[in-house]
Amino acid sequence: MKSDPDLQQRDALLQTVLRDYFASDNAAILHTIRSEAEYVDLVSGTILLRQGDISNDVYFVLSGRLHAFSETESGARKILGEIGRGETIGELALFTGEPRSATVVAVRDTLLVKVTRAMIERTILQHPEIEMSMMRVVIRRFRQRERERQAPLVPVNICILPITPGPDAAGFARRLRNAQAAEAGPVAVVTVDDVASHFGAQNHPPGQPNDALAGYIDDIEARSRAVYLAADGGDTAWTRFCLRHADEVLLLADAGHDPGVSAVEQACLSPAAPISIARQTLILLHRTDARIPTGTTHWLNARPDARHFHIRPELPSDMSRLARIVSGRAIGLVLSGGGARGFAHVGVIKALEEAGIPVDMLGGSSIGAVMGMVLTLGRSADEVAAAVRKAFLEHPRGNVTGDYNFIPLVSLIKGARTRSAMMQAVRDATGRDAIDSEDCWTTFFTIASDFSTGSEAVLQRGDLTRNVGASYAIPGALPPVFVDGHMMYDGSTFNNFPVDVMARFGAGRIIGVDLSVDREQLFDIDHVPGTLTLLRDKLRPRAKRRYRLPSVPETMLRSSFITSISKQKEMGKFTDLLFRPRITDGRLLDWSRFEEVVAAGYSQAKEMLASLSDEQRKMFG
């Protein structure tokens, strides 16, 4: 039973919403609706309507937030949009009588008012002037929602929940607010003390469900780009309130603590007791002097549905990175495959660093995976260049791809030199012989082609050098890499420029480096000569050779990504900033052109960055 103050609060909210919807201050109209309207309370996670239902009722949202999503026959869901305070649900069905086109679920505690079709029809008969106003409202909101559906949903209410001893939720929220405010506008922090101070602990115990508290949070949300709800460290009423009102939950954990599921997670976030349906994000906190994270896999195994990020709270750059991620403004860098042309990535990375453009997420295919691996280990642009030069030009046994098999039963190249070069790069950067992909400071994925299933594989867990090796394993030229029993080859076969994967990872702004060749490569010969003729030609100085044919490994490399060329060009359209370095034709496995190709990538990137508009510069920080 609601108290009188709560009922007064509800009536005031209802009057405001009805006045807006019917575009009228007619007291008789408002009285008619209010007298028959039914209040509906929904706890976060409750389904209001199901796709396909037959219902002509209209719902007015007084407080809270809901998501509308469609479902396919296979059960896949697609988020269509958000519905917040002052908006309506089901207004189209009111006029068409058609089944519900979407499922609607509350994503936080929500207060609605249900109005039946019969009630609205009676009101229109008595006051016909409101029908046109209603139609204008419906059309305006329909157009608005269509625009919203084209953009990803960005969390607004973010619950910060400590799951280990040590982290201070309120302090972390304030740090994150300070970092995010510069990026995304006004950001608020709400603690249990703020609530108690505002209402008085005796009248409104913090966390106790009531309209006033929900309205208080809604008002703060309306004035803010984001609201951080600093939860208690245990299963309290305030913690549960925060979880019910969250779009995203940041699980704050000391990385050095036991990775097991905490008591508050078991009580509030387990499948048996889902207090919240919000996305869960694990934030592993490290000391400033930490060289590289370790043991991340144990945290993720205990939380299979959570994404994760490594943060050193004392580093402003780390907090800024997290602020961009949670606000939907993360910058993702996608590096395409292209053999030795991939050295251009090094030049682009240097130009981005000089321009002060951060990289929050990294993804690559083939040689792009190799270059991304070095960068994601926390190296500067100069360190990346030095590491790549060491791996490809200074290998102790010569040409990094020159260890040919005497009898090529599986592959032409043994691949031992490339493996040792990658392992040495990891060792130089981390002091360890091997690390997992999930232990990288920056979110990192590679693309491989799964021979076992005939499909694309996105590798983001497990041994880093193994995943990178799978991404550049040219079919026939290099031996395959095995991941959980699956045979993997070069990722360029299916996706040589994984911009689409980066978008699924949540990057709000995507920078791409595309190494595809725009012009066709012609050969001034009409047939392949005999073996002896080719051998004699090979003995000549390179400038005087008659037959400039690609080697067998190069041919295999070109063949591996020729099927994904059309997709690669299409992916470029979905980048916010696209670099296509101008590189003169050369052999795809000619590692000797390092300096030339790096310079080409650098000069093209510098030129393009200098031409950015002020708006584009602001977009990339």
Buried (B, 14 or more C-beta within 10 A) or exposed (E): EEEEEBEEBBBEBBBBBBBBBBBBEBEEBBEBBBEBBEBBBBEBBBEBBBBEBEBBBBBBBBBBBBBBBEBEEEEEEEEBBBBBBBBBBBBBBBEEEEEBBBBBBBBBBBBBBBBBBEBBEBBBEEBEEBBEEBEEBBEEBEEEBEEBBEEEBBBBBBBBBBBBEEBBBBEBBBBBBBBBBEBBEEBBBBBBEBBBEEBEEEEBBBBBEBBBBBBBBBEBBEEBBBBBBBBBBBBBBBBBBBBBBBBBBBBBBBBBBEBEBBEBBEBBBEEEEEBBBBBBBBBBBBEEEBBBBBBBBEBBEBBEEBBBBBBBBEEEEBBBBBBBBBBBBBBBBBBBBBBBBBBBBBBBBBBBBEBEBBBBBBBBBBBBBBBBBBBBBBBEBEBBBBBBBBBBBEBEEEBBBEBBEEEEEEBBBBBEBBBBBBBBBBBBBBEEEEBBBBBBBBBBBBBBBBBBEEEBBBBBBBBBBBBBBBBBBBBBBBBBBEBEEBBBBBBBBBBBBBBBBBBEBBBBBBBBBBBBEEEEEEEEEEEEBEEEEBEEBEEEEEEEEEBEBBBBBBBBBBBBBEEBBEBBEEBBEBBBBBBBBEBEEBBBBBBEBBEEBBBBBBBBBBEBBEEBEEEEEEBBB
